Amino acid sequence: RLRALNRLQVILQHLKMSKQTNSTAEVLLEKKGGAGIITLNRPKALNALNLSMIQQIYPQIKTWEQDPETFLIIIKGTGGKAFCAGGDIRAITEAGKVGDKLLQDFFRGEYRLNNAIGTCKKPYVALIDGITMGGGVGVSVHGHFRVATEKTVFAMPETAIGLFPDVGGGYFLPRLSGKVGYYLALTGCRLKGRDVLKAGIATHFVESEKLPALEKDLIALKSPSKEKIADLLNSYHMKCTIDQEKEFVLDEHMEKINSLFSANSMEEIVKKLKQDGSPFAMKQLETINKMSPTSLKLTLRQLREGASMSLQEVLRMEYRLSQACMKGHDFYEGVRAVLIDKDQSPKWKPAALEEVSDEFVDNCFKPLGNDDLKL
């Protein structure tokens, strides 16, 4: 009797442990009904993606894609504040300072994951509730469906930290209507709630509190096709009345955005903003003047080239750019100023657009031979 009791206690203890370790896992991967569910589970870090999460999600997506019993994939975040606020920039910064291999591994892994989502044969539904920036955009925007809520805050804020809007930004941003993508990429402008839908980043808009019910209904679908999933999402979307009457926040500025951000060079964009002189143009000029001049030039070229590339070509190009930024000065300085010391006054080198030579920019785009990203 006693031994059986002991054994039971051991088993219970083990179950308790496995439950605990599971809830503290940084990413939860579960199968419910016909749905594979990815839950980003670092609420304190706003679900920022680190390498170990990427390395768990990628093979799981590949497995579900091949599994005849998995009909769709859902990705969401925990904690109520963020879907995913980006990549784990601090870890990358630390690695960069000591020349760690993480600098290659992280970007390689992240971009391979973005590509897996972009090419996934199973319908992929991202519930982008809360902050969705940088790397969080990368694990949502390339999938079939993106459901925004009134809590969604979208941004690609990379030019402020000496980086560029990566994770396939060179693919999806220039494909947004007019020059909106260029504007969002260069200024880091934030879009909220229904505006994320109106900009073409989200495909559906649903109340935040309805997401658990939506998820339940998605899981309950019997061997659903992409059309069935779309119908279900549409039915929730149609019922959502929040901000229905509100005009798209950028509507009144669209004409200006399209003309000001269509220039061929950063210097020309700046010149156009100065010449325009309107309050809107002056505000954008002020924002752009705070950004890394190197980042601005890399970003403009990334988007102009990415506009006619496949997602795979874009990710290869972005991998080259990521490695160039990791070797430079501005990324570490930007992270210091914005995330570490928080003094918000980075000292960019070079400090002016004119000092960032075409030759330097060309070099950042050069193939890396054997070190190029393989997809």
N, C-alpha and C positions, 0 to 999 in steps of 0.2 A: 504493500500500500504506500509506504513512505517513498519508495523509489519512484513509483508512478507519480506521486504528488510532486516530488522534486523535479521530475522530468517535465511535468505540466508547467511548473513555475519557470523552468528554463525556457520552455517554448513561449510562454506568455511574455517573459522578459525579452526574448528575441523579437517577438512580434511588435512589442512596444518600441523596441529600438529601431526596427526597420521602418516603423511608422514615423518615428521622430526623424530619422535620417532622411526619409523621403520628403517630409514637409520642409526640411532645411535644404533640400537639393536645389541647386540654382535654376534648374529647368526640369519640369515634370513632363514626362512623355507617357501618355496613356491611350488605351484603345477603349472607346465607349461605343457600343453598337457598331455601326459601319464607319465611325469617324475616328481618325487619329487626332489626338489633341495635344498641342504643344503649349505648355504654360510657362512663361518666363517668370521666374520666382526669386527675384532679388529686389523686393519692394523698397528696401532702404536705399539701394543704389538706383532707384527708378528703373529697375529691370535692365540696366545697361548690360550689353553683351560682352562676355569675356571669351577667351579662347576655348575654355573647357565646355562652355555652353554650345558654342559653334560646333565643336567636335562631337557633341552628343546629338545635336539636331540634324546635322547633315546626313549621317548614315540612316537615321530613323526615317527621314523623308524618302530616301532612296528605297528603303525596305517597304514602306507603306505604298510607294508608287508601284511596286511589283506585286503587292498583295491583293489577290482578287476579292478579299473580304473587306478591304478598306475602300470606301467610296469617296471620301473627302477628307481634307486635312484642315483643322481649325487652329489658329495661333492666337493667343491672348496673353495679357500680363496680369499679375496680381497686385494688390495693394490699393487699387482705386485711384491712384494719382497718375500713373504712367502706363502706357502700353510698353514702350521701350524708348528711353531717352537718348540712346546712341550706343557707340562702342565704348569699351572701358578705356577711356583716354589716359587715365592715370597709369594704368599698367603698361600701356604702350610707351608713355613718356619715360617711366623708370627703366624700361628695357632699352630704350634708345640711348639713354645716358651711359649705359654700360656696354653698348654694342651687342645686346642679346639677340638671339635668333628669333625671338618672339616677333620682332619687327617684320620678318618675312612671313612667319607662320600665321600670325594674326590676320594680316591682310589677305594672304592666300586663302586661308580657311573661310574668311568672311565673304570674299568675292565668289568663291566656289559655291557657298551656301546661297548667295543671291542668285547665281546662275541656276542652281537646282530648283529654286522657287520659280524662276522665270520660265523654266522648261518643264515644270512638273505636269505630268499627264493627268493627275487627279485634281479635281477642283480644290482650290486653296482659298480659304476664307480667313482674312485677318480682321480681328475685332480691335480696331485702333482707338480704344477708349483712353483718353488722357494724353499725356505728352508722347508725341511720336516724332522723334528727330533723328537725323543722321542714320546710324546703324539700324534704328527702329523702322525707318522708312525702307531701308534695304531688305528687311525681312517681311515687308508687307506689300509694298507698291508693285512688285513684279508678279504677284499672284493674281488669280482671276478676280477675286472680290475683296474690296476693302470697305469695311463698315465703320463709318465715323459716328461720333455722338456729340452732344452739346459740350462734352468735356475735352474733346480732341483739340490738341494744340500741335500744329505741324510747323516744322522749320528745318531748313538745311543751313545751320549757322556756322559752317566750317571756315569761311573766309575770316572770321573773327579770331580764329585760333591758328592761323597760318597753315590751314589745310585747304581742301577743296571739296565740293559736294560729291563724295565718292559713292560707294555701294550702288553703282549703276545710275547715279545722278546724271551722268553724261548721256544716258539713254532716255530716261523719262522726262527730264526737265525741258529739253528743247522740243519735246513732242506735246507739251501743254499748249493751250491756244495762244496765238500771238507770241509776244515776248515775255509772257508771265514767268516762264521757267527761268529765263535769264535774270529777270528782276529778283525772283526769290533766291536764286543762287548767289548773286553778287551782294545783295543787301542783307540776306539772312532773315528777311521779313517773316513774321509769324502769322499763320492763318489759324482761325479758331472755328470750331463747330461746323455749321453748315457751309462756311466758306471753303472748307477743305474739300467738300463735295463739289461746290461750284467751280473750283479751280481745276477740277478733273483729277484730283489725287485720290479721292475716295469714290467708290461706285455707288454706295448706299449711305443713308443717314437714318439712325434709329436712336430712340431715347436710351441713355445709359442704363436706366433701371430695367429696360426690356431685354437687355443682352442675355441674362440667364435663361429667359424663356425662349429666346431665339436659338440659343445654343442647344437647348433641350429639343426643340423642334427639328433642328438640323440633324441631331444625333438620331432622332426617331424616324427620319426618312428611310424608306425601304429602297435599297439599291438605287440611289438617286442619280439622275443624269445631271449635267451642268445646268440644263434648262430647268429641271425641278428645283434645284438649289436657287437659281436665279428667281424663279417664281416665288419661293418662300421669302427670300430677301426683299423682293419687290413688295410683297404684301405687308411686311413690317414697315418698309420705307414709306409706303403710301399712307400708312396710319399715323406717321409721325408728323405733328403739326408745329413743333418748335421752330421758331424763326422762319416759318414758311414764306412769310410776306417780305422778309428782309432782303434788301438788295445785296448783291455780291459786293463785299467791302472794296474791291479794286475797280468796280464798274466805272465809277466816275473818272478814274485815272487811266483807264485802259488805252485810250488814244495816246496819251503821253508815254505810257510804258512801252507801247509798240514802236513809237518813233524814237524815243530816247535810247532804248536798249537795243536798237537794231544796228548800232554802229559797229564797225569792224575792229575797233581797238578800244582799250580801256581809256586811253587818252582822249579819244574822240567822244566816248560816252560822257566823260567828265566835262569836256568842252560843251557838249550839247546841254548838259544839265545846267551849267553856268549861264549859257545863252538863254535858256528857257526862263530861268529866274523866278518861276512860280513857287509858292510855298511848298508844294509837293516836290518839285525838282530840288529845291534847296535842302529839304529834309533828307532826300536820297543822297545828295552830295555830302552832307554832313556824316551820314552813315558810312558811305563808301570811303571817306577820308580816314575813318578809324580802322578800316580793314587792312590786312597785310597786302601791300602792293604786289608782292610775288604771287600770293594766292589769287588775287583778282585776275592777273594776267593768265595764270594757268587755267583758272575756271572758265574764263571767256573762251579760250581756245578749246578746252575740253568739251564745252557745250556745242560750239560751232562745228567741231569735227564729229562729235557724237551724234549729231542730228541725222547723219546719213550712214551711221554704222549699225551693225547688229549688237545685241546686248553682249555677246561674247567678245566682240572686238572692243566694245567700250570698256568692259571689265579688264581686258588685257592692257588697254591704254591706262586705265586708272591705277592698275597695279604698278606700272612704271612710274606714274606720278607719285604714288604713295611712297615708293622707295626714295624718290628724289626729295620729297618733303622730309623724310626721316633723316636724310643726310644734311639737311639745311639748318638754318638758325630759327626761322620764324615759328615753326610748330612748337618748339620747346618754350620759346618766349611767349607765344600766345597762350599756351596752357598755364604757364606761370602766372601771367597777368589776369587771366579770366577765372581759372579754377583753383590755383594754389594760393598765391598771395592775394588774389582778388582785388588788386589795386586798379584794374581795368585800364592801365596805361602801358600797353606793350611798346617796346622800342624795336620797331621793325628794321631789318637790314636786308636789302636797301630800304630807305625810308620813303622814297618817292617812286611813282610809276615810271618816270623817265629813266630811272637808274636800273630798272629791271630790263636787261638787254634781250633782244630777240634770240640771240645766240644761246643765252642761258635757258630761255623758255624751250627752244628747240631741243636742247640737251635733255631736258626733263622728259620729253616724249620719245626719246630714242629707245629702240628695242634693247632688251637685257640679255639677248642670246639665250644661253641655257637657263638663265634665271627668270626668263619670262613666265608669266602665269599660264599654266596648262589647264584647260577646262575639258 
